């Protein structure tokens, strides 16, 4: 079963320009982190960066392939499934691993778990989620607890939030149904660090602090 990983990139990000190749405090480009992790995953055949700007090639480690995509996929109105469908047309595979540079701390083990679950046929997709047990309100009212009988947070029914960092799905799912999550998804529960997602300048500062001051002192998280 052929499994292809790819990292879609655009360099004209609106909220944080150049975030995908922006350097961390030690000079490491952000995109390098997820690419280096993907290279360690045992059950991936090839890794691509899918970008309209060829200058991104300068940031790619040896062994990672570059595939140029149409610039029309860089528009602010472009939906992610349009990018995924276009990649699937260009690169045939049985299973796709969609990873994002903005989720730099995903662990090799989390990716391998998701790939194994989808390749087994038991699940048609997999995605990373972060478990939340917090008091949630909507429209001025608590959604998941009684004000007259406030429970401990650890006793609340857990909610699982998509981290948007990793999606694994079959060829048929994206080409026939235009979706990255199917009817039998596997939820890959990840840590708070793995779930970090970079969209805004403050997100980058937090990620840089974690990379520089937390992960540098730990062999595992």
C-alpha positions as CSV (number, residue, x, y, z in Angstrom):
1,X,0.0,0.0,0.0
2,X,1.6,3.3,-1.1
3,X,1.6,6.0,1.5
4,X,2.5,9.6,0.5
5,X,3.0,12.4,3.0
6,X,2.9,16.0,1.9
7,X,3.1,19.4,3.5
8,X,1.2,22.1,1.6
9,X,2.8,25.5,1.8
10,X,2.1,29.0,0.7
11,X,4.5,31.9,1.3
12,X,1.9,34.7,1.2
13,X,0.2,34.1,4.5
14,X,-2.0,36.9,5.6
15,X,-2.0,36.7,9.4
16,X,1.7,35.9,9.7
17,X,3.6,36.6,6.5
18,X,6.3,34.0,5.7
19,X,5.4,31.9,8.8
20,X,6.1,28.6,7.2
21,X,9.8,29.4,6.5
22,X,10.2,31.8,9.4
23,X,13.3,31.1,11.5
24,X,13.2,30.0,15.2
25,X,15.6,31.5,17.6
26,X,18.4,29.1,16.7
27,X,17.9,29.8,12.9
28,X,16.0,26.7,12.1
29,X,13.2,27.3,9.6
30,X,9.8,26.4,11.0
31,X,9.0,24.0,8.1
32,X,12.2,22.0,8.8
33,X,10.7,20.6,12.0
34,X,7.7,18.7,10.5
35,X,9.8,17.6,7.5
36,X,12.5,16.1,9.7
37,X,9.8,14.3,11.8
38,X,8.1,12.9,8.7
39,X,11.5,11.5,7.5
40,X,11.7,9.5,10.6
41,X,8.3,7.8,10.1
42,X,8.8,4.2,9.0
43,X,5.6,3.7,7.0
44,X,5.8,6.6,4.6
45,X,7.1,6.0,1.0
46,X,7.6,9.6,-0.1
47,X,7.4,13.1,1.3
48,X,6.5,16.1,-0.8
49,X,6.2,19.9,-0.2
50,X,3.4,21.2,-2.3
51,X,4.0,24.9,-3.0
52,X,3.6,27.4,-5.9
53,X,6.9,29.2,-5.1
54,X,10.0,27.3,-6.1
55,X,12.1,29.3,-3.7
56,X,10.9,27.0,-0.9
57,X,13.2,24.3,-2.3
58,X,16.1,26.0,-0.5
59,X,14.4,24.9,2.8
60,X,13.9,21.3,2.0
61,X,16.1,18.6,3.5
62,X,17.6,15.9,1.3
63,X,15.1,13.3,0.2
64,X,12.0,15.6,0.4
65,X,10.5,16.2,-3.0
66,X,9.1,19.5,-4.3
67,X,5.9,19.6,-6.4
68,X,4.8,22.9,-7.8
69,X,1.2,23.7,-7.5
70,X,-1.0,26.2,-9.3
71,X,-0.8,29.8,-7.9
72,X,-4.6,29.9,-7.9
73,X,-4.5,27.6,-4.9
74,X,-2.8,30.4,-2.9
75,X,-5.9,32.6,-2.7
76,X,-7.5,33.5,0.6
77,X,-10.7,32.0,-0.7
78,X,-9.1,28.7,-1.5
79,X,-10.6,25.8,0.5
80,X,-8.2,23.2,1.9
81,X,-10.0,20.4,0.1
82,X,-9.3,22.0,-3.2
83,X,-5.6,21.8,-2.4
84,X,-5.9,18.1,-1.3
85,X,-7.8,17.1,-4.4
86,X,-5.3,18.8,-6.7
87,X,-2.4,17.0,-5.0
88,X,-4.2,13.6,-5.3
89,X,-4.6,14.2,-9.0
90,X,-0.9,14.9,-9.4
91,X,0.4,12.2,-7.1
92,X,-1.4,8.8,-7.0
93,X,-1.3,6.9,-3.7
94,X,-3.4,4.6,-1.6
95,X,-3.1,6.7,1.6
96,X,-2.2,10.4,2.1
97,X,-0.6,11.9,5.1
98,X,-1.4,15.6,5.3
99,X,0.9,17.4,7.7
100,X,1.3,21.1,8.3
101,X,4.4,23.2,9.0
102,X,2.4,25.1,11.5
103,X,2.1,22.0,13.7
104,X,5.8,21.6,14.2
105,X,5.8,19.4,17.3
106,X,3.9,16.4,16.1
107,X,5.6,13.2,17.2
108,X,6.8,10.4,14.9
109,X,4.7,7.9,17.0
110,X,1.5,9.9,16.6
111,X,1.9,9.9,12.8
112,X,2.8,6.2,12.7
113,X,-0.2,5.3,14.7
114,X,-2.5,7.1,12.4
115,X,-1.0,5.6,9.3
116,X,-1.2,2.1,10.7
117,X,-4.9,2.5,11.6
118,X,-5.8,3.7,8.1
119,X,-3.6,1.2,6.3
120,X,-5.2,-1.6,8.3
121,X,-8.5,-1.0,6.7
122,X,-10.3,-0.6,10.1
123,X,-10.4,3.2,9.6
124,X,-10.8,5.3,6.5
125,X,-9.2,8.3,8.0
126,X,-7.3,9.6,11.1
127,X,-6.8,13.0,12.6
128,X,-5.0,14.5,15.6
129,X,-7.2,15.7,18.5
130,X,-6.7,17.3,21.9
131,X,-8.9,16.2,24.8
132,X,-10.6,19.1,26.6
133,X,-12.3,18.8,29.9
134,X,-13.3,22.4,30.7
135,X,-16.4,24.4,31.5
136,X,-17.9,25.4,28.2
137,X,-20.5,28.2,27.6
138,X,-22.5,29.1,24.6
139,X,-25.0,32.0,24.2
140,X,-24.7,33.0,27.8
141,X,-25.4,29.5,29.2
142,X,-23.2,26.6,30.3
143,X,-23.2,23.8,27.8
144,X,-21.8,20.9,29.7
145,X,-22.5,21.4,33.4
146,X,-25.1,22.4,35.9
147,X,-24.5,25.7,37.8
148,X,-26.2,24.2,40.9
149,X,-24.0,21.2,40.9
150,X,-20.6,22.1,39.6
151,X,-18.5,19.0,39.0
152,X,-14.8,18.5,39.1
153,X,-13.3,19.3,35.6
154,X,-11.9,15.7,35.5
155,X,-15.4,14.4,35.8
156,X,-16.8,16.3,32.8
157,X,-17.5,14.3,29.7
158,X,-14.4,15.0,27.5
159,X,-14.6,16.9,24.3
160,X,-12.1,16.3,21.5
161,X,-10.9,19.3,19.5
162,X,-9.3,18.9,16.1
163,X,-5.7,20.2,16.2
164,X,-5.7,20.6,12.4
165,X,-2.1,19.5,12.3
166,X,-2.4,16.1,10.9
167,X,-5.0,14.3,8.7
168,X,-4.5,10.8,7.1
169,X,-7.0,9.6,4.6
170,X,-7.5,7.2,1.7
171,X,-7.3,8.0,-2.0
172,X,-11.0,7.2,-2.5
173,X,-12.1,9.5,0.3
174,X,-10.6,12.6,-1.2
175,X,-11.1,11.8,-4.9
176,X,-14.7,10.5,-4.6
177,X,-16.1,12.3,-1.6
178,X,-13.9,15.4,-1.5
179,X,-13.3,15.0,2.2
180,X,-10.3,14.3,4.5
181,X,-12.4,12.7,7.3
182,X,-14.6,9.7,6.5
183,X,-17.2,7.7,8.3
184,X,-14.7,5.6,10.3
185,X,-12.1,8.1,11.6
186,X,-9.5,7.2,14.2
187,X,-8.8,10.0,16.7
188,X,-5.1,10.3,17.5
189,X,-5.0,12.0,20.9
190,X,-2.0,14.2,21.2
191,X,-0.4,16.3,24.0
192,X,-0.7,20.0,24.5
193,X,2.7,20.5,22.9
194,X,1.8,18.4,19.9
195,X,-1.4,20.3,19.5
196,X,0.2,23.7,19.2
197,X,-0.8,25.4,15.9
198,X,0.7,28.5,14.6
199,X,-1.5,31.1,12.9
200,X,-0.6,34.5,14.4
201,X,2.6,36.2,15.6
202,X,1.9,35.3,19.3
203,X,1.5,31.7,18.3
204,X,4.9,31.7,16.7
205,X,6.4,33.3,19.8
206,X,4.9,30.6,22.0
207,X,6.1,27.9,19.7
208,X,9.6,29.4,19.7
209,X,9.6,29.5,23.5
210,X,8.5,25.9,23.7
211,X,11.2,24.8,21.1
212,X,13.9,26.8,22.8
213,X,13.2,26.5,26.5
214,X,11.1,23.3,26.9
215,X,11.9,20.8,24.2
216,X,15.6,21.5,24.2
217,X,15.7,20.2,27.8
218,X,13.5,17.1,27.2
219,X,14.1,13.9,25.2
220,X,10.4,13.2,25.0
221,X,7.2,15.1,25.5
